[in-house]
Amino acid sequence: MVVQFKVFKKAAPNGKLTIYLGRRDFVDHVSTVDPVDGVLVVDPSYLNNRRVFGQLVCSFRYGREEDETMGLSFQKDLYLASEQIYPPKNDECSKLQERLIKKLGANAYPFTFKMPEQAPPSVTIQPAQEDEGRPCGVEYYIKVYVGENEEDRSHKRHQPNLHIHRSTVQLNIRRIQFAPSRAGRQPCTIVRKDFMLSPGELELEVNLDKQLYYHNEKIAINIMVRNHSNKTVKKIKSAVQQSVDVCLFSGGQYRSTVASVETQEGCPVSPGSALQKVLYLTPTLSSNMDRRGIALDGHLKNIHTNLASSTLLANPESRDMFGMIISYTVKVKLYLGAMGGEVTAELPFVLMHPKVSQKVALLAFYEGFLRSPGFM
């Protein structure tokens, strides 16, 4: 079986530097993170005894570009790693780098950046159609440039009215997370509400069939209403809410409803009666394409994205202040009329992509790589 895999290539405007990556998605395993490894091909005659440096940059944009005035900037660029690639200081290579160097020739040099464990996953906040400029969110990119030293500021990316240097290469990558191998406990909650000047109470029990769901998977919401009060349940509404916690700001948490359903089937639930019901919701990006402020997984050109995955943290107290924490909850609400009010229950759950076997993926990659001579 021949498996075709693409090797990503990006050249400087003058064609003197070219970088190659075997992938643009690097996995955050919570306790460890995949190293960012690639190969640089350089034209030595162009350098004139200058050096080539590489940087791994995390760019955090928390405000719109069009709102930046009088030198005010809503963006922070964090330089996570930096190293000299040419002349080479380190000859250690991964298997992928060895194969690339063998194909690319004598002027190919490996580079590897170690991504910090606490750095946040890639996230993009969906802009409105009328918004201009780069969207808010967290993105990563590799920058390779020719310079006298690592502090050569003439290659800074976002200075106004400054074009990228002719010998600078920039390539966006993503930091992603996959679903854990073990799911947590089945989510379940019971809410009881009594009423002033009225006997008895209303009980709402909600549970999900599991804690972990994959993107585009249907969520089954099991609802049980036991009415021991003299109130009447007239309507039931269920929704999936996405929460975005911007760590840079205290109180910077935003909620958006990404799927909802409302029903009167089985209602009214009169005093002394009960109702058991299952509602189904499927949160997808396709049903939220026009919603500004929805968090999406980090976007790369020609790579399809989706609603942002839940953020997994090794320690919930250790949050990178330049990150965005994504979480999801199911919210069920009983409407009791103008005088009765409402009864609400919430359950958290995890929404992610399934984990692909790394060993199988690497074997498939090498098979496709070795059988495909025209990979560039």
N, C-alpha and C positions, 0 to 999 in steps of 0.2 A: 504494500500500500504506500502510495506517495502522498505525503501531506505537505501542502504548500504553506510556508510561513514567510511573512514579510519582515525584512530587516529595515529598520527606519534609518533614513539618511538625511542629513541637513548640512548644506555647504554655506560658507561665508559668501557675501556678495561678490568678492573678487575671486572666488574659487580656490583660494590658497589653503584653506582649512576645511575639513569635512569631518563630521562626527557620525558614527554608526551606533545604533542601539538595537538589541535584539527584542526589546519590548519597551513600552512607554507606561505600563502599569506596574507599580511596585507595591508589594503587599505588606501591610501593617498587620503582623501577627499578634499584636497587643504587647507581648513580652519582647519580641524582636521585630526588626524591619528588614526587608530585602535590601541589600546594597545596590546602589545605582552604578552599573558597570557598562562601559562602552569602549569604543576605540576611536582614536583621532588619527586622521591621515593628514600630513602636513607637507608642504613644499619647502624643503630646507633652504633653497636658493632665495626665497622671499624674505626670510627672517633676518638676515644680516646680523647674526649673533644675538638677536632678541630672543625672548622666551615666550612660551605659550602657557597660559594659566587657565584653569577651569574652576567654576564655582557652581554650587548647588544652592538655589535661591528659593525661598518661600515668600510669595507675594500675597499680602493680606489687604484687600480693599473693603472698607466698611462704609463707604459713602459714594455718591454718584460723582463722576468726573465733571459733569456740567455744573455742579455746585461748588467746585473749587475756585475760589477767587482770592486775590490779594496774597498769593503765596500759600494759602491754606491747602493742605493735602489730606485726603482721606485714604491714604495708602501707606503701608509699611512694608519695606523689603527687608527680609531677614536672610543674611548670608550664613547658611547652615554648615557649609563645608567649602574649603578652598585648597587647591593644590597646584603645584607646578607639574604640567604634563610633559613638556619638552623644554630642555633636555630631561629625559625620564629620570625619576628618582627611585622608582619602585618597579621591579620587573615581575612581580607576582601577577599571574593571570588566572581568570576563570576559564573553564572549558570553552565557553562561548567566545571569550576574547582570543583564546589561542586559535580557534578556527577562523575568526575574522582576520587576525593578523596574517595567518597562513595564506588567505585569499587576497588580502589587500597589499601585501608586499613589505619591503624594508622600511618604508616611511610611515608605517602604522604603529601607534603607541597606545597601550591600554590606559584607562583611567577608571578609578573607582571612588565613589563618594559614599560615606557612611551617613545615613539619614538618622537624626536623633529619634529615640524611642518616643519622646513626648510630643513630637511635632504633630499637628492636626491633620486629618484626612482632607483630601481635595473636595471642596464644596463650591457650587455656583448658585447664586441667588437669581432666580429668573426675573429679568427686567420686564418692564412694560414695553409695548410695541413702540411707543414714542420716545423711550429712553435712548440716549446716545452714549457712546463711549463703552469702556469695558465694564462688565457686570461686577457686582459685589461678590465677594467670596474669597476662598483660599485656593491658590494655584501654585504649582511648582514649575521651575524650568532650570535647564542646564545652560550655562553661559561659558563659552570658550573664546579666548581672545589673545591677541598678541600684545605684549607690553614689556616695559622695562622691569616692573615688579608687580606684586599682587595688589598694591594699592593704587594702581593706575585708574584714576577716576574718570578718564575720558571715555570709558566704556560703560558708564552707568546707564541703565536701561531707560528710565522714565524721566530724565531731565527734559523740560519743555523745549521744543524747537531744536532738539538734538537728534540727528539721524543716527541709526546704528552704524558703528564704525565698519569700514569695508572688510576688515579682517576679524569680525566678531560673529560667532555662531550662537544662536539661541534656539532651544528646542524645548517645548512644553512636555511635561510628564505628569503622571497622576500618582498620588498615594491613596491606595484603596484598602478596604477591609472586607473580609469574607465572613460568612456566618460561622459561629463556633461549631465544633463537632458535637458538642452536647448541648441540648436545649435545657432551659430551666423548667421550673414547675409550671403546671397549667394555671394560668391566671384565673382568679375567682374572687369575687367580692360580694358582700351583702350590705345593703344600706337600709336602715329602718328609720322611719320618720313618724313622729307623733305630732298632733295638732293641738294648739291651744284651744281650750274650751270644747274639745271634741274627744270622745273616748276612742281607744284602740290606736293602732298604728298601721302604716303601709310599709310593706317589705318588698324590696327590689333586689333580686339576686341575678348577677351577671357572671358568666364565665365564657372563656374562649376554649376552642378545642385543643389549642397548643400555644406555646409562648413565642415560637419562632416561625415567621412566615417569609417566603421568598417573594421577590418582586413579581407582580402580576398574579399572585396567588389569591384565591378567594378566602376571605376571613368569615368564619361562622361564629355569630354572636348569639349565645344561648341566653334567653331572658326568661325569668320566672317572676311573676307578680303575685303577691298574696295580699289581698286587701282586707285587713281586719279593722279598718276605720269606717267612718261614715262618708268618706269622700269617694269620688268617681274618677277613674282614669279614663280620659277621653281620647288620648293620642299618645303614640310612642315614637320617639325619634332617636336614631343611632347615627353616630358619625365617627370617622377616623380623623384625628387631629395630629398635625405635624408641629413639633415644637423646635424652634431654633434658638439656642442660647448663645448669644454673642459674648464671649468671655471677657472682652475688653471693657465692657460696660456693666456696672452693677444695675441689675434690673433690666438688662438688655435681652429679654426673652419675648419671642413672638410666636403666636399660634396661628395656624391656618388649617381650615377644614379641607381635606383632600378627597373625601368621599363621604356621602351621607344618604340616608334613606328615612322616610317618614311614612308611618302607616297608622290607619285606624282599624285595621283588620283585627277582630277579636275584641274590639272596644265597643261600647264602654265596659270597663271592668267595675262592676257595681260593688257596693259594700257586701262583705261576706263571701265574695267569689275570688277566683284565681285565674291566671292566664299564663300558659307556657308557650313560648314562641322562639323561632330561630330566624334571625335576619342575616343577610349576606352582604358584604361590602368588599370591593376590590379597588384599593387605592392605586391609581396609575397616572403617569405623566400625561397620557393622551387625553384624559378628561380634565386636565388642569393646564392646558397649553396657554390659556389667556389669563392665567392668574399671576399677577405680579407678587413677588415676595416668597414664592415657593422655593424651597431648597432642593437642588438637584445634585446628583453626583457630579464631580468635576468633569468638565466637558473638554474633549479634544477634537480637533477637526476630523471629520469623516468617521467619528466613533459615536455610536448612538448612546444617549444617556437616559436617565430615568430619575424618579424621585430619589432624593438623597437617602442613603442607607443609614440605619441607626449607628450611632457612634459608640464603639466599645472602648472602655477605659480600664486599664489595669488597676488604677486607683482613682475613684471619682473625685478625690480631693486634689489630685495633681492634674490641673488643667492648664494647657498652654494658653496664655492670655490672648494670643493672636489666632485663636481657633474658633470654630463654631461647633457646638455640640448638638447633634440631631437626635430626637427621640419621638416616639409615637405612642398615642393612647387611643383606646376606644372609649367613647363617651355615650352613655345611654341616658335619655331623659324622658320622664313621664310627665305629661301635662294633665293637670287636675282642674283646669278651668281658672277663671279670673279670681275666684275666692280661695281656691285650694292651693294655688302655686305650682311648684314643680318638685320632682324628686330626681336627683342626678347621681349616677355612679360612673366611675372611671377606672379603666384597667390599662396598664402599660403593656406593650408587646414590642418585639424586635422584628424589624423589616430589613432584610439583607439579601445578597446574592449567595447561592450555594458555593461552597469551597470546591475548587477544582484540584484534583490530585496533582501536586507539584511534580512528582516523579513521572507520571504519565505525560504531563505537558512538556517536560524537558525531553523525554524520549521522542515524542512526536516532533518537537522542534528540530532536534538534531537529525532525525531521519529526513525531514523535509529540507533542511539546510544542506545536507551533504548531497542530496540528489538533485538540487536545483542550482546549476552553475550560474544562471543569470539572476541572482538574488537582488542585484542593485537596480 
